[in-house]
Amino acid sequence: MFKKLDPLLHSELRLAVMSVLIDLEEADFVYLREATGATAGNLSVQIEKLTSAGYIMVEKGYKGKKPQTICRISPEGLRAFEEYVEALKTYLK
């Protein structure tokens, strides 16, 4: 009756990161930190978990002399997010 919820996406901060990236083509680390209200350290750990799972892609570079981290949702991440939303709906009926 109830579909299994993806434990990786069931974390509040990881779900927030994915939700932001669903609406945007890409987002940098600073934007994600401000949008989610997370600390830099916690956000960094959660981004690494999403990257390791293949849900997001991370590109590190520089903007001028400042380091910049850009995150994008992967096709696998988009599919996982959509499946998570559909599974969550089974709990709301």
Buried (B, 14 or more C-beta within 10 A) or exposed (E): EEEEBBEBBEBEBBBBBBBBBEEEEEBBBEBBBEBBEBEEEEBEEBBEBBBEBEBBBEEEEEEEEEEEBBBBBBEEBBEBBEBBEEBBEEEEE
